[in-house]
Amino acid sequence: MTNMTLAIPQDLVEVMKKHKEIKWSEVARQALLEKAEELRLMDQIAAKSRLTDREAIEIGRKINASLAKRHRFK
């Protein structure tokens, strides 16, 4: 297994120190695994897509604009 070094903000360090019963390395490992699984799924979906990069970016921009409008962010 490979080791990883992380920079953690001080406020998070304080929370972690208060909860020493938590295996923080396992929490980080699980978060990384979840993200990797999301990326694998996105890669599978993208591999089957016939959209060009430009079309995909344009669709993404439209979705972001719609979500921002719905949630009143501008």
Sequence and secondary structure as in RCSB ss.txt:
>XXXX:A:sequence
MTNMTLAIPQDLVEVMKKHKEIKWSEVARQALLEKAEELRLMDQIAAKSRLTDREAIEIGRKINASLAKRHRFK
>XXXX:A:secstr
         HHHHHHHHHTTTS HHHHHHHHHHHHHHHHHHHHHHHHH    HHHHHHHHHHHHHHHHHHTT  
